[in-house]
Amino acid sequence: MARPTDWHPLRESDPVPGDPVEIRDQVKRMKKIAEYLRTQAEALTAMADADDLKGNMPMN
């Protein structure tokens, strides 16, 4: 759905100015970053849960 071009009945100009194409590009970029961060969080969680990475405390 296209945004209206005539905002005169409501106000002087577009209440949310911006380039729709640029905004879509930024959304795509942010989604990629979010997916990368989710992948990294899963990897860190897997490392933290791995038994072979836990150290042994010496008994005195």
Protein Blocks (a to p, Z undefined) as FASTA:
>chain_A
ZZdfblklmmmbdfbgcdfklmmmmmmmmmmmmmmmmmmmmmmmmmmmpmklpccdddZZ
